Amino acid sequence: MSSYKVLDVNDDLPIRTKGAVHSGKVRSVYWLTDEDSARLIEEKGYDVPKGTELAIMVISDRISAFDCIWQGENGLKGVPGKGIALNSVASHWFKLFDAAGLAGNHIVDIPHPYVWIVRKASTVRVEAIARQYITGSMWRDYSKGVRNFCGIDLPEGLTANQKLAEVLITPSTKGIIRGVAEVPEQDDVNITRQNILNNLDAFNFKSAADVDKYEQLLTQGFNVIAAELAKLDQIFVDTKFEFGYVEDTSGVEKLIYIDEVGTPDSSRIWDGAAYRDGKIIENSKEGFRQLLINNVPDSDVLLNKDRMPEREALAQGYKLPESVMHDVSNTYVGIASKIVGHALTIPADPRAEVIAILDEQYGLID
């Protein structure tokens, strides 16, 4: 067995909740009872309106790629330190966004490196994607002759991994948008700015001005992160942000950042020195994706959406060498430590620590 205890199961903690735990690929969300939300807002002095719904968001060390969860040998069901790395990086960027006066975010408290207390937001149904370089799926399509991406025309003559003239916004759907003729009814399909403007309600935007606002917050946030990473000789290649609406304490509705920002899971980050040398070294999940493509028996299973049942079966049975899981851990923890400016401490038993803190300091354990 590995010497680390990873937090691979994060949806069965004994936290007092209302309703079922919502479990995503990496994070689980526990909506607190109205009584506990009200009590914590009062006790902790959170800067949110009375009556705001709060949730405990617990990140795991699971690693997903190609819409599947992957595991290592010897019972290692996650990447040591990955959850802490993601949470530390995202909350670091959120603080810088606050300092730059961009927009708030959904985090109201950080009880433990694996845990955020977040406020309920009305989610905009757009995956806000920004790109500064042509790579990945965009390059694959471009090399096949595609020139229009999400309504934006790219010039002829671009080369793989080239820096683009400006940050491109190439949104996709968050969840399945139903009943809109111009948008296919499937998750994660590319859309244009015009699609959004034509269907503000379907995408949960309150106004056309808020479409301008999300693009502005996306570009400004991208530039803040890119400038900070450049100081570390790291290149911010592309990323995904998410947005939602909340009310502030005076009752005014505003657009904020939600989910995570600028992490190695939601972004591509390249090593600057290697890039200048004509090589790509990934300091993000993309390295893990490439590793899977190069190691599974048939990479088409990973890349072909029509082979999803085979892919799921592969992910359940396939065990990565433990050394690979530790290499991925070194990538995540390494880049996160650089970004936050100090070495991250990986707890020996994250689950026990989380339960103890939520019990002793927050009174949320039954």
C-alpha positions as CSV (number, residue, x, y, z in Angstrom):
1,M,0.0,0.0,0.0
2,S,1.0,3.6,-0.5
3,S,2.4,5.5,2.5
4,Y,-0.1,8.3,1.8
5,K,-3.7,8.2,2.6
6,V,-5.5,9.9,-0.3
7,L,-9.0,11.3,0.0
8,D,-10.6,9.3,-2.8
9,V,-14.1,9.0,-1.4
10,N,-15.5,12.5,-0.4
11,D,-19.3,12.1,-0.6
12,D,-19.8,10.0,2.6
13,L,-18.5,12.3,5.3
14,P,-20.9,12.5,8.4
15,I,-21.8,16.2,7.7
16,R,-25.3,17.3,8.7
17,T,-27.0,18.3,5.4
18,K,-30.4,19.0,3.9
19,G,-31.0,16.7,0.9
20,A,-28.6,14.4,-0.9
21,V,-24.8,15.1,-1.3
22,H,-24.0,16.3,-4.8
23,S,-21.0,14.4,-6.0
24,G,-19.0,15.6,-9.1
25,K,-15.9,14.1,-10.7
26,V,-13.6,15.7,-8.1
27,R,-15.7,17.7,-5.6
28,S,-18.6,16.8,-3.4
29,V,-21.1,19.4,-2.2
30,Y,-23.0,19.2,1.1
31,W,-25.8,21.7,1.4
32,L,-26.1,22.8,5.0
33,T,-29.5,22.9,6.8
34,D,-31.0,26.4,7.0
35,E,-30.3,26.4,10.7
36,D,-26.6,25.7,10.3
37,S,-26.2,28.2,7.5
38,A,-27.9,30.9,9.6
39,R,-25.8,29.9,12.7
40,L,-22.5,30.0,10.8
41,I,-23.2,33.4,9.1
42,E,-23.9,34.8,12.6
43,E,-21.1,33.1,14.4
44,K,-18.4,33.6,11.8
45,G,-19.5,37.0,10.6
46,Y,-19.6,36.0,6.9
47,D,-20.2,38.9,4.5
48,V,-23.3,37.5,2.9
49,P,-27.0,38.3,3.3
50,K,-29.0,36.6,6.1
51,G,-30.8,33.6,4.6
52,T,-28.0,32.8,2.2
53,E,-27.6,29.0,1.7
54,L,-24.2,27.7,2.4
55,A,-22.5,24.4,1.4
56,I,-19.4,22.5,2.4
57,M,-17.4,21.7,-0.7
58,V,-14.9,18.9,-0.2
59,I,-12.3,18.2,-2.9
60,S,-10.9,14.7,-3.4
61,D,-7.6,13.4,-4.7
62,R,-9.3,11.4,-7.5
63,I,-8.1,12.1,-11.0
64,S,-10.4,12.3,-14.0
65,A,-9.5,12.4,-17.7
66,F,-11.6,11.8,-20.8
67,D,-14.7,11.8,-18.5
68,C,-13.5,8.8,-16.4
69,I,-11.8,8.4,-13.1
70,W,-8.4,6.6,-13.1
71,Q,-6.7,4.6,-10.4
72,G,-3.2,3.4,-9.6
73,E,-1.8,0.0,-8.5
74,N,-1.6,-1.2,-4.9
75,G,-5.0,0.4,-4.0
76,L,-3.9,4.0,-4.7
77,K,-7.2,5.5,-5.8
78,G,-6.0,9.1,-6.2
79,V,-3.1,11.4,-6.6
80,P,-1.5,12.3,-3.3
81,G,-1.9,16.1,-2.6
82,K,-3.9,16.8,-5.7
83,G,-6.9,18.1,-3.9
84,I,-4.8,20.5,-1.7
85,A,-2.9,21.6,-4.8
86,L,-6.1,22.6,-6.7
87,N,-7.8,24.3,-3.7
88,S,-4.6,26.2,-2.8
89,V,-4.1,27.5,-6.4
90,A,-7.7,28.5,-7.0
91,S,-8.0,30.3,-3.6
92,H,-4.7,32.1,-4.3
93,W,-6.0,33.4,-7.7
94,F,-9.3,34.4,-6.1
95,K,-7.4,36.5,-3.6
96,L,-5.5,38.2,-6.4
97,F,-8.7,38.9,-8.3
98,D,-10.1,40.5,-5.2
99,A,-7.0,42.6,-4.9
100,A,-7.3,43.7,-8.5
101,G,-10.9,44.7,-8.0
102,L,-12.3,42.2,-10.5
103,A,-15.2,40.3,-8.9
104,G,-15.9,38.3,-5.9
105,N,-16.2,34.5,-5.7
106,H,-18.3,31.9,-4.0
107,I,-15.9,31.0,-1.2
108,V,-16.8,32.4,2.2
109,D,-14.4,30.4,4.4
110,I,-11.6,27.8,4.1
111,P,-11.8,25.5,7.2
112,H,-9.1,23.1,5.9
113,P,-7.0,22.8,2.7
114,Y,-9.5,20.1,1.3
115,V,-12.6,22.1,2.3
116,W,-14.3,25.3,1.2
117,I,-17.5,26.8,2.6
118,V,-19.3,28.3,-0.4
119,R,-22.5,30.2,-0.9
120,K,-25.2,29.3,-3.3
121,A,-25.1,31.0,-6.7
122,S,-27.4,30.9,-9.7
123,T,-25.0,29.4,-12.2
124,V,-24.5,30.7,-15.7
125,R,-24.7,27.8,-18.1
126,V,-21.6,28.6,-20.0
127,E,-18.1,27.0,-19.7
128,A,-16.1,30.2,-20.2
129,I,-12.9,29.2,-22.1
130,A,-10.0,31.5,-22.9
131,R,-7.1,30.6,-25.1
132,Q,-3.8,32.4,-25.7
133,Y,-2.1,29.6,-27.7
134,I,-3.4,27.2,-30.5
135,T,-2.9,23.7,-29.2
136,G,-4.9,20.6,-28.2
137,S,-8.3,20.1,-29.8
138,M,-8.2,23.6,-31.4
139,W,-4.9,22.7,-33.2
140,R,-6.3,19.3,-34.3
141,D,-9.3,21.0,-35.9
142,Y,-7.2,23.8,-37.4
143,S,-4.8,21.3,-38.9
144,K,-7.8,19.6,-40.6
145,G,-8.8,22.9,-42.2
146,V,-11.2,24.4,-39.7
147,R,-10.8,28.2,-39.4
148,N,-13.9,29.3,-37.5
149,F,-14.0,28.6,-33.8
150,C,-17.1,29.6,-31.8
151,G,-17.8,32.3,-34.4
152,I,-14.2,33.6,-34.4
153,D,-12.2,33.3,-37.7
154,L,-8.5,32.4,-37.3
155,P,-6.0,33.5,-40.0
156,E,-4.2,31.1,-42.3
157,G,-0.6,29.9,-41.6
158,L,-0.7,29.3,-37.8
159,T,1.6,26.6,-36.5
160,A,1.1,24.1,-33.6
161,N,1.5,25.7,-30.1
162,Q,1.8,29.2,-31.5
163,K,0.9,32.2,-29.4
164,L,-2.3,33.9,-30.7
165,A,-2.5,37.6,-31.4
166,E,-5.0,38.0,-28.5
167,V,-6.8,36.0,-25.9
168,L,-9.7,34.1,-27.6
169,I,-13.0,33.4,-25.9
170,T,-14.3,30.1,-27.1
171,P,-17.3,29.2,-24.9
172,S,-19.1,25.8,-24.6
173,T,-22.3,24.7,-22.9
174,K,-22.3,23.8,-19.2
175,G,-24.8,21.0,-19.0
176,I,-27.4,20.3,-21.7
177,I,-29.2,23.3,-23.1
178,R,-32.7,22.2,-24.2
179,G,-35.1,23.7,-26.6
180,V,-32.7,26.0,-28.4
181,A,-32.7,25.3,-32.1
182,E,-29.2,26.5,-32.8
183,V,-27.5,24.6,-29.9
184,P,-27.3,20.8,-30.0
185,E,-28.8,19.1,-26.9
186,Q,-25.6,17.7,-25.5
187,D,-23.1,18.7,-22.7
188,D,-20.0,20.6,-23.6
189,V,-20.7,21.7,-27.2
190,N,-19.0,24.7,-28.6
191,I,-21.2,27.8,-28.9
192,T,-20.8,31.3,-30.3
193,R,-21.3,34.7,-28.5
194,Q,-24.3,35.2,-30.8
195,N,-25.9,31.9,-29.6
196,I,-25.7,33.2,-26.0
197,L,-27.0,36.7,-26.9
198,N,-29.9,35.1,-28.8
199,N,-30.9,32.9,-25.8
200,L,-30.0,34.8,-22.7
201,D,-32.6,33.0,-20.6
202,A,-31.5,29.5,-21.7
203,F,-27.9,30.3,-20.6
204,N,-29.2,32.0,-17.4
205,F,-27.8,35.5,-18.2
206,K,-29.9,38.4,-16.9
207,S,-28.9,40.8,-19.7
208,A,-26.8,41.3,-22.8
209,A,-24.6,43.6,-20.7
210,D,-23.7,40.7,-18.5
211,V,-22.4,38.8,-21.5
212,D,-20.0,41.7,-21.9
213,K,-19.3,41.5,-18.2
214,Y,-18.4,37.7,-18.1
215,E,-16.1,38.2,-21.1
216,Q,-14.4,41.1,-19.4
217,L,-14.0,39.1,-16.1
218,L,-12.7,36.1,-18.0
219,T,-10.1,38.2,-20.0
220,Q,-9.0,40.2,-16.9
221,G,-8.8,37.1,-14.7
222,F,-6.8,35.3,-17.5
223,N,-4.4,38.3,-17.7
224,V,-3.9,38.5,-13.9
225,I,-3.0,34.8,-13.8
226,A,-0.8,34.9,-17.0
227,A,1.2,37.8,-15.5
228,E,1.8,36.0,-12.2
229,L,2.8,32.8,-13.9
230,A,5.2,34.6,-16.2
231,K,7.1,35.7,-13.1
232,L,7.7,32.0,-12.5
233,D,8.6,31.4,-16.1
234,Q,5.4,29.5,-16.7
235,I,3.0,30.1,-19.6
236,F,-0.7,30.3,-19.1
237,V,-2.0,28.6,-22.3
238,D,-5.7,28.2,-21.9
239,T,-8.3,27.9,-19.1
240,K,-11.9,27.5,-18.2
241,F,-13.8,29.7,-15.7
242,E,-17.4,29.5,-14.5
243,F,-19.7,32.3,-13.3
244,G,-22.8,32.7,-11.3
245,Y,-25.1,35.3,-9.7
246,V,-25.4,36.1,-6.0
247,E,-26.9,39.0,-4.0
248,D,-24.6,41.1,-1.9
249,T,-25.5,42.3,1.6
250,S,-27.4,45.3,0.2
251,G,-29.5,43.1,-2.0
252,V,-27.8,44.0,-5.3
253,E,-27.4,41.1,-7.7
254,K,-23.9,40.6,-9.1
255,L,-21.9,38.3,-11.3
256,I,-19.1,36.4,-9.5
257,Y,-16.5,33.7,-10.2
258,I,-17.5,30.2,-9.1
259,D,-16.0,26.7,-9.2
260,E,-12.2,26.9,-9.5
261,V,-9.9,29.1,-11.5
262,G,-6.4,28.7,-13.0
263,T,-5.7,25.3,-11.6
264,P,-3.7,22.5,-13.3
265,D,-7.1,20.7,-13.7
266,S,-8.9,23.5,-15.5
267,S,-5.9,25.0,-17.4
268,R,-2.9,24.2,-19.5
269,I,0.3,25.6,-18.0
270,W,3.6,25.2,-19.9
271,D,7.2,25.5,-18.7
272,G,8.6,28.8,-20.2
273,A,12.2,27.7,-20.7
274,A,11.2,24.4,-22.4
275,Y,8.8,26.3,-24.7
276,R,11.6,28.7,-25.9
277,D,13.6,25.6,-26.6
278,G,10.9,24.2,-28.9
279,K,9.6,21.7,-26.4
280,I,6.3,21.4,-24.4
281,I,6.5,20.4,-20.8
282,E,3.0,20.4,-19.2
283,N,2.6,21.5,-15.6
284,S,-1.1,20.6,-15.7
285,K,-3.4,17.6,-16.2
286,E,-2.6,17.6,-19.9
287,G,0.6,15.7,-19.1
288,F,-1.6,13.0,-17.5
289,R,-3.9,12.9,-20.5
290,Q,-0.9,12.4,-22.9
291,L,0.5,9.7,-20.7
292,L,-2.8,7.8,-20.9
293,I,-3.0,8.2,-24.7
294,N,0.6,6.8,-25.0
295,N,0.0,3.9,-22.6
296,V,-3.4,2.4,-23.0
297,P,-3.7,-0.4,-25.5
298,D,-5.9,1.6,-28.0
299,S,-5.8,5.4,-27.7
300,D,-8.9,5.8,-30.0
301,V,-11.0,4.5,-27.1
302,L,-10.0,7.7,-25.2
303,L,-10.4,10.1,-28.1
304,N,-13.6,8.7,-29.7
305,K,-16.8,9.8,-28.0
306,D,-18.7,7.0,-29.7
307,R,-16.6,4.4,-27.7
308,M,-17.7,5.7,-24.3
309,P,-18.8,2.3,-22.9
310,E,-15.4,0.8,-23.8
311,R,-13.7,3.7,-22.3
312,E,-15.6,3.4,-19.0
313,A,-14.7,-0.3,-18.9
314,L,-11.1,0.4,-19.6
315,A,-10.9,3.0,-16.8
316,Q,-12.5,0.6,-14.3
317,G,-10.0,-2.1,-15.0
318,Y,-6.8,-0.2,-15.9
319,K,-4.4,0.4,-13.0
320,L,-1.6,2.9,-13.6
321,P,1.8,2.2,-12.0
322,E,2.1,3.7,-8.6
323,S,5.2,5.6,-9.8
324,V,3.1,7.3,-12.4
325,M,0.6,8.5,-9.8
326,H,3.4,9.9,-7.7
327,D,4.9,11.7,-10.8
328,V,1.4,13.3,-11.4
329,S,1.4,14.2,-7.7
330,N,4.8,15.9,-8.1
331,T,3.5,17.9,-11.1
332,Y,0.4,19.1,-9.2
333,V,2.1,19.8,-5.9
334,G,5.2,21.3,-7.6
335,I,3.3,23.9,-9.7
336,A,1.0,24.7,-6.8
337,S,3.9,25.2,-4.4
338,K,5.5,27.6,-6.9
339,I,2.3,29.5,-7.4
340,V,1.4,30.0,-3.7
341,G,5.1,30.6,-2.7
342,H,5.6,27.9,-0.2
343,A,5.8,24.1,0.0
344,L,2.4,22.4,0.5
345,T,1.9,20.1,3.4
346,I,0.1,16.9,2.5
347,P,-1.8,15.6,5.6
348,A,-1.2,12.0,6.7
349,D,-5.0,11.4,7.0
350,P,-7.0,14.1,5.3
351,R,-10.4,12.5,6.1
352,A,-9.9,12.4,9.8
353,E,-8.5,16.0,9.9
354,V,-11.5,17.3,7.9
355,I,-14.1,15.6,10.1
356,A,-12.3,16.8,13.3
357,I,-12.2,20.5,12.2
358,L,-15.8,20.5,10.9
359,D,-16.9,19.0,14.3
360,E,-14.8,21.1,16.7
361,Q,-14.8,24.4,15.0
362,Y,-18.0,24.4,13.0
363,G,-20.4,22.0,14.8
364,L,-21.5,20.3,11.6
365,I,-20.8,16.6,12.3
366,D,-23.6,14.4,13.4
